[in-house]
Amino acid sequence: MVTIIALRNLLAGPLFVLSLASCGREAPPPPPVVTELRVSIDAGNNCSLEGKPVECAQVAAVIRARYPTSAPRVDICLDRETRFEAATEVMQSVTAAGLPFGSFDCGGTPPG
């Protein structure tokens, strides 16, 4: 019985150190840091962030989930047929989360 306890204690230390050492090598890379993002709203009032569909009212939550260490400026690109309500949902989401709002200027290529 004493041999089993001694053997368990003898193996516990090295196994613990080995498990800690392996954690460092397999740690996921840190999330990317972004300074600006563009939300597009099409004629059907559908929002997209970086070309992927998102709920307009959930834009800030999606940004926080994808880029937890960033506070990017958020620009909104509107289609000519976009309704006011969709843009308002995005603006409310962004400002409530404390993210800076950029502009509605869609000239040029999207950041990213």
N, C-alpha and C positions, 0 to 999 in steps of 0.2 A: 504494500500500500504506500509506504514511504517512497519507494522507487518511482511509482506512478506520479506522485505529487512533485517530486524533484524533477522528473523528466518534463512534466508540464511546465514548471517554472523555467526550466532551462530553455525550452523551445519558445516560450511566450515572448521573451525579450527580442530575440532576433526576428521572429515573425512580425512583431509590431513595427520594428524599424524597417523591415523590408516592405511592409504595406504602406508606410509613410513615404518611403522613397519612390515607390511606384506611382503614388498619387501625383507627384510633381511632374512626371513625364507625360502623364495622360490628361493633364488639366486642359480644358478647352481654351482656345485662344480668346483674348479679351474681345468684347464686342467692338465693331468699328465705330469711330467717332466721325460724325458728320456735322457740317456747319450750315447746310441749307438743303431743303427738300421741296419738291413740287408736288402738289395735289392737283390732279386734273378732274374736272367735272364735265361729263359729256352732255349731249342734248337730252338724254334720257334721265338726267340727274343722278347718274351713277358716278361714284368717286373712285379714284384709283391713286395709289401711292407707289411710285417707282414702277408703274406699269402693272401693278397687281390690284385687283378690286378690294375695296374696303368700304365699310359702312361710313357714310359721311359724318355721323355723330361720334364715331369711334376713331377718327383719324389720330388724335393725340394719344389714345391708349395704344394704338398700333405702333406709333413712333416710339413711345416709351418702352414697349416690349422689344422692339427690334434694336433700338439704340439707347439702352438704359443710362449710358454715361454721357449722352449728348443732349444739347438744348438747341437744336437747329432752328434757323429762321425758316418759316413755312410760307411759301408762295402758293397762291391758288390760281390755276389756269382754268378759265371758264370758256365753254363753248358758247356761241352766240345765243343758243336756244336754252341755256341753263336757267332754271328758275331761281329766284332769290332765296328760297327756303334752303336749298341744298348748300349754297355758299354760306348762309348764316349758320347752319349746323356745323360746318367745318370751322368757321371763325370762332364760334362759341367753344367748341372742343379744344381748339388750339390755345385760345386765351385763358380758358379755365385751368389748363394744365401749366400755365406760366411760360409757354413757348412763345418766342417772338413771331409776330406776324409780319411777313414781308410785303408783298404787293400782289396785284392782279395782273401784272405785266407778264405776258407769255412770250414776248419776243426772244428770239435766240433758241439755243438748244437747252433741254432740261439738264439740271445739275445731276451729278451722280457718277 
